[in-house]
Structure formats: C-alpha cells, structure tokens
Amino acid sequence: MKVSLSESTWDKSSADIVALAIPSGKDKFGRALGRIEAVTGKGSIKPLASDERFSGKASQNLKVAAAGKAKSRWLLLVGIGDEKDEAKIGWALGHALASAARAQKSAALELPNVTAEAVRAASQGLLAGAYRYTEYKSDKTAKATLSSAVILGAPKGKRGLTAAVREGKALAESVNFARDLVNRPPNDLTPVTLARAAATESRKLGLSCRVWNKARIQKEGMNLLLAVNKGSAIEPRVIHVVYKPARSKKKVVFVGKGLTFDAGGLCIKPAGSMVDMKCDMAGAATTLGIVFAAARLKLPIEVHAVVGSTENMTGAKAYRPGDVYKSLEGKTVEVINTDAEGRLVLADVLIWAARKLKPDYMIDHATLTGACMVALGPWRAALYTDDDKLAAKYLDAAAGEGESFWRMPLDSDLRSTLKSSIADLKHMGGRYGGSIIAALFLKEFIGETPWMHLDIAGPAFTDRPKGRLPKGGTGFGVATGVRFLEGLG
C-alpha cells in the first residue's frame, strides 16, 4: 500500500472514505460530531450515531454517507474513548480505515495531532489493517485491498513525518511477513522452505543468513533437536540471520521455536488439537520478523535471529517417552511426553546462541505451552525472566505497541519437579504450573546470559479477530521486540 502525506483537511479531501477520530464523553463527543455537522449539515450525523448507539467508545466504528460541503463519499467515525496517546490513536485510525475501505479506491484519515509518532503508528495500522492472506485463493476478487491512503493535515516541511511513514511501513511489512509464514499450510512451509524464505528475505535486505542442514546439526551436537526430528521424513534446519550495523550499542539475540507442524509425536494430539498446528512455528516467524524490521529501520543494535526448525511426527523412528538424550549443554534429558517437544528444540539452540554469540540480551519466542493459555487466556503472552530491569523495559515496549504480556514467576520451588531418577533432568514436571516448569527447563540452558522467555501460545494464532490481532497468524511480538530494540539505541 502507498501511504502519503497531505496538507489538506478532511472536509476538502476527495478520497472515497475519510476516517475521523471521535472521543467519548458527553461534551467531547458532542463537540466532535458538531464539528463534522458544520460541514455535512445539521442533523446529518447525530441521529445516525444515536440510532447505531455509537458513543465514541474505543473499538466502536460508524460508517456514514458524507453530505453537505464534504467532498468525500463516506466518513468513518472511529471511536477512541478517552485515549490520549497519539500513537495509539494513529494506529486505531489507520487499522479501522484499512479494514473498512477494502472496496474503496482511495482513503484518507485525519489525526487529532500530526506528530511523527502518530504518523508512524497510522502508517503501521493502515498496512496491518489491510492484511489478507490470499495465497491459496482462486477467487481474484478476494485479493482486492486498499492500494493507497493519505494522512491529512500534515504541515508541509515538518521534519520527521516522511521518515515516520517509512518507519511505520517497515514495521508493518515485517509483521505481515511473520503473519504470512504462520498462515502458510504445513505441506508448503516445512523446515526446508522456512529456511528458504528466511534466506530470500535476508538477501533482499543484504543480511547474512546461515542455514544448517541435518548433518551440520549432528556435527554441532544438537541431540535434543534431532530427537524431536526423528519421526519426520523432512530434515530439520537451524537458521541464523544477522543484522550488524556499522556501529552497534548492544547485541541482542532472538531465538525462535520453529515447529512447522506438531502432531505430538508418539503422544499424539487429538484431531481437534492438531488442525492448527501449522502455527507452532510462530515463535520463529516473530524472531525473523524482528531482525528484518531492525534491518529495515537501520537500528544501531546488532540483532541475531536463531531458529531451530523441525516437524514433530509419528514415523517409525520417532522418539519415545522414556528415551534419554544428551543435550548440547552436556546435561542428559529424560523424555516424558513427546508433545512437549518445543523446549527440547529451544534448549539446544539457546545454549549454542549463549556460548557462541555472547549477547547482551537473549530473548526467545515460542508457542510453548497450553498451560500458558489456561493461565492467561488466548490474547496475552507470558513473560519470564529473573532480570527486573529487562522485564520492565520489555513491558513498557509492549504497552507502547498495544501488545499484551504478563510477567510470570520463575518459581524455583518447582525446579524439583524436573528431577529424574536416571538422567540429569526430565523435560517435564507435574500437572500444575506447566508454563512455569517449561520456563525453568529452558533456564537450565542459558548459562549466565541475561535471558527472557516469551510464551506466545495464545496471541500468536487466533480463531477470530480481537483488537490488533487478526484471525489466523497475527505477527504478535514483532512490534514489541522492535520497540525494545529502539529503546536500547
């Protein structure tokens, strides 16, 4: 989508549809509608708003036919409640406009305050709201989306606004890249094709992308990852993408779980739980999206994305409950349930990244546990770390991007549930505290590296739209990761 800036005002815009921010509260709401009716004619908006019970609350939208002196065909009134954050208002306007204007040829939006932050967010919201996954649709009309939009009221020559448009688009493109990966069907997106997609995007952005095949993974000694792969006919891959600016203030490594399909292994999932397991590589998609966004934005931070990718299938050589494998770290691990495979893949990748890359921070994203969704619901991710400052920075970044995380405890008392009678540790504990126990298992493989684990099992893939999350792959976590990186610069 092409996003441009204009000095024009909403009443003079000839776009097919124009979006306007409407606050709640009797006085503010009334003044906002009165300002519109001064152009469209008295009584042209307020009765419709009353009939539709539109009061300017956040997430409320009302599309009305323009009239009077307005030059556009339609007006989209976007409720913003009592929101004062300019970026959040910009995002809401852009997202609502793109979602409502699919059949329109042109669209525009008016920001209450035209700042760089608001313009960047509006640009991001426009591209996010226009997103559709149509790769496998034979109906070409299903692919039609808004191709251009204008942000109105931008003073000519005001510094930073053009750059803000570019930044918003760069971030949205990376989020949408992650969404595309998650939405691709598992017969198309395998570990091999996931690596190919990462390499292709890396070449476009001039980044280094190293891909390890099974032989190299064996040479490195990643036996836990290889154990999970034993039941699959398709080889595993480890993907390492590097963005390294000329001058770097910090080095951050993002690690992603890349299970391109999870049948549960011999502890097979029921059919209803298996149907969407193409999404079990969403952690990898988020990880790649962050490094690609960092490159597009030319951040002054060295960023690495390291992904362990495999399928978890039920082939004749599949690993079994009771098997014991030696990790790259050196500890032996007793397998308890083959459907808890993600932590095994991550363990080997985490210790490799910690030892070889020696980052200032290491952050992993994984659709790791159903227990996380039981605890927090489908729209909030869990955050685990012992580093209070890191947690605070990341939660601030998440709040700025409208993504929901909740800090969970790394309860050391539950560490005892990982004790094994025949190996150094089991990879699962008891029934209770499952998400915490999974994080404690990962903690065994990070060395002394400052580390954070993000269990994104809920918001990474949704069965219906919710706020900023579209149906299907959401790209959750990319925007927060990028804002965190920007805060380090």
TACOR-V450435 format. One record per backbone hydrogen bond with DSSP energy under -0.5 kcal/mol. CO is the residue of the C=O (numbers start at 1). NH is the residue of the N-H. If there is no record, write none. Layout:
co->CO nh->NH
co->CO nh->NH
This chain:
co->1 nh->3
co->2 nh->149
co->4 nh->151
co->6 nh->154
co->8 nh->153
co->9 nh->12
co->9 nh->13
co->10 nh->13
co->11 nh->71
co->15 nh->73
co->16 nh->73
co->16 nh->74
co->17 nh->108
co->18 nh->76
co->19 nh->110
co->20 nh->78
co->22 nh->80
co->22 nh->81
co->25 nh->29
co->26 nh->30
co->27 nh->31
co->28 nh->32
co->29 nh->33
co->30 nh->34
co->31 nh->35
co->32 nh->36
co->33 nh->37
co->34 nh->38
co->36 nh->39
co->36 nh->40
co->37 nh->41
co->39 nh->69
co->41 nh->44
co->45 nh->49
co->46 nh->50
co->47 nh->51
co->48 nh->52
co->49 nh->54
co->50 nh->53
co->53 nh->55
co->56 nh->80
co->56 nh->81
co->57 nh->60
co->60 nh->79
co->62 nh->64
co->62 nh->77
co->64 nh->75
co->67 nh->70
co->73 nh->66
co->74 nh->18
co->75 nh->64
co->75 nh->77
co->76 nh->20
co->76 nh->78
co->77 nh->62
co->77 nh->79
co->78 nh->22
co->79 nh->59
co->80 nh->83
co->81 nh->24
co->85 nh->89
co->86 nh->90
co->87 nh->91
co->88 nh->92
co->89 nh->93
co->90 nh->94
co->91 nh->95
co->92 nh->96
co->93 nh->97
co->94 nh->98
co->95 nh->99
co->96 nh->100
co->97 nh->101
co->101 nh->104
co->106 nh->17
co->107 nh->150
co->108 nh->19
co->109 nh->111
co->109 nh->152
co->110 nh->21
co->113 nh->115
co->115 nh->119
co->116 nh->120
co->117 nh->121
co->118 nh->122
co->119 nh->123
co->120 nh->124
co->121 nh->125
co->122 nh->126
co->123 nh->127
co->124 nh->128
co->125 nh->129
co->126 nh->130
co->128 nh->131
co->132 nh->134
co->134 nh->137
co->136 nh->138
co->138 nh->140
co->139 nh->142
co->140 nh->143
co->141 nh->144
co->147 nh->2
co->148 nh->107
co->149 nh->4
co->150 nh->109
co->150 nh->152
co->151 nh->6
co->152 nh->111
co->153 nh->155
co->155 nh->158
co->158 nh->161
co->160 nh->164
co->161 nh->165
co->162 nh->166
co->163 nh->167
co->164 nh->168
co->165 nh->169
co->166 nh->170
co->167 nh->171
co->168 nh->172
co->169 nh->173
co->170 nh->174
co->171 nh->175
co->172 nh->176
co->173 nh->177
co->174 nh->178
co->175 nh->179
co->176 nh->180
co->177 nh->181
co->178 nh->182
co->179 nh->183
co->180 nh->184
co->185 nh->188
co->185 nh->189
co->188 nh->190
co->190 nh->194
co->191 nh->195
co->192 nh->196
co->193 nh->197
co->194 nh->198
co->195 nh->199
co->196 nh->200
co->197 nh->201
co->198 nh->202
co->199 nh->203
co->200 nh->204
co->201 nh->205
co->202 nh->206
co->202 nh->207
co->203 nh->206
co->208 nh->242
co->210 nh->240
co->212 nh->238
co->213 nh->217
co->214 nh->218
co->215 nh->219
co->216 nh->220
co->217 nh->221
co->217 nh->222
co->221 nh->223
co->222 nh->226
co->223 nh->227
co->224 nh->228
co->225 nh->229
co->226 nh->230
co->227 nh->230
co->227 nh->319
co->228 nh->231
co->229 nh->232
co->231 nh->315
co->237 nh->309
co->238 nh->212
co->239 nh->307
co->240 nh->210
co->241 nh->305
co->242 nh->208
co->242 nh->244
co->243 nh->303
co->250 nh->302
co->251 nh->360
co->251 nh->361
co->252 nh->254
co->252 nh->304
co->253 nh->363
co->254 nh->306
co->255 nh->365
co->256 nh->258
co->256 nh->308
co->257 nh->284
co->258 nh->260
co->258 nh->310
co->261 nh->263
co->261 nh->312
co->263 nh->269
co->264 nh->267
co->266 nh->268
co->270 nh->273
co->270 nh->274
co->271 nh->274
co->271 nh->275
co->274 nh->277
co->276 nh->279
co->277 nh->280
co->278 nh->281
co->279 nh->282
co->280 nh->259
co->281 nh->285
co->282 nh->286
co->283 nh->287
co->284 nh->288
co->285 nh->289
co->286 nh->290
co->287 nh->291
co->288 nh->292
co->289 nh->293
co->290 nh->294
co->291 nh->295
co->292 nh->296
co->293 nh->297
co->294 nh->298
co->294 nh->299
co->295 nh->298
co->299 nh->301
co->300 nh->249
co->301 nh->303
co->302 nh->252
co->303 nh->243
co->304 nh->254
co->305 nh->241
co->306 nh->256
co->307 nh->239
co->307 nh->309
co->308 nh->258
co->309 nh->237
co->310 nh->260
co->310 nh->261
co->311 nh->313
co->312 nh->263
co->312 nh->264
co->312 nh->265
co->315 nh->318
co->319 nh->266
co->320 nh->323
co->323 nh->335
co->325 nh->327
co->325 nh->333
co->327 nh->330
co->331 nh->327
co->332 nh->425
co->333 nh->325
co->333 nh->335
co->334 nh->427
co->335 nh->322
co->337 nh->340
co->341 nh->344
co->341 nh->345
co->342 nh->346
co->343 nh->347
co->344 nh->348
co->345 nh->349
co->346 nh->350
co->347 nh->351
co->348 nh->352
co->349 nh->353
co->350 nh->354
co->351 nh->355
co->352 nh->356
co->353 nh->357
co->353 nh->358
co->354 nh->358
co->361 nh->253
co->362 nh->452
co->363 nh->255
co->364 nh->454
co->365 nh->257
co->366 nh->368
co->366 nh->456
co->369 nh->373
co->370 nh->374
co->371 nh->375
co->372 nh->376
co->373 nh->377
co->377 nh->380
co->381 nh->406
co->382 nh->455
co->383 nh->408
co->384 nh->453
co->386 nh->388
co->387 nh->391
co->388 nh->392
co->389 nh->393
co->390 nh->394
co->391 nh->395
co->392 nh->396
co->393 nh->397
co->394 nh->398
co->395 nh->399
co->396 nh->400
co->397 nh->401
co->398 nh->402
co->398 nh->403
co->399 nh->402
co->403 nh->405
co->404 nh->381
co->406 nh->383
co->409 nh->411
co->410 nh->412
co->411 nh->414
co->412 nh->415
co->413 nh->416
co->414 nh->417
co->415 nh->418
co->416 nh->419
co->418 nh->426
co->425 nh->334
co->431 nh->434
co->433 nh->437
co->434 nh->438
co->435 nh->439
co->436 nh->440
co->437 nh->441
co->438 nh->442
co->439 nh->443
co->440 nh->444
co->441 nh->444
co->442 nh->445
co->443 nh->446
co->446 nh->449
co->450 nh->362
co->452 nh->364
co->453 nh->384
co->453 nh->455
co->454 nh->366
co->454 nh->456
co->455 nh->382
co->456 nh->460
co->458 nh->461
co->460 nh->474
co->462 nh->472
co->466 nh->469
co->468 nh->470
co->469 nh->466
co->472 nh->462
co->475 nh->478
co->477 nh->481
co->478 nh->482
co->479 nh->483
co->480 nh->484
co->481 nh->485
co->482 nh->486
co->483 nh->487
co->484 nh->488
co->485 nh->488
co->485 nh->489
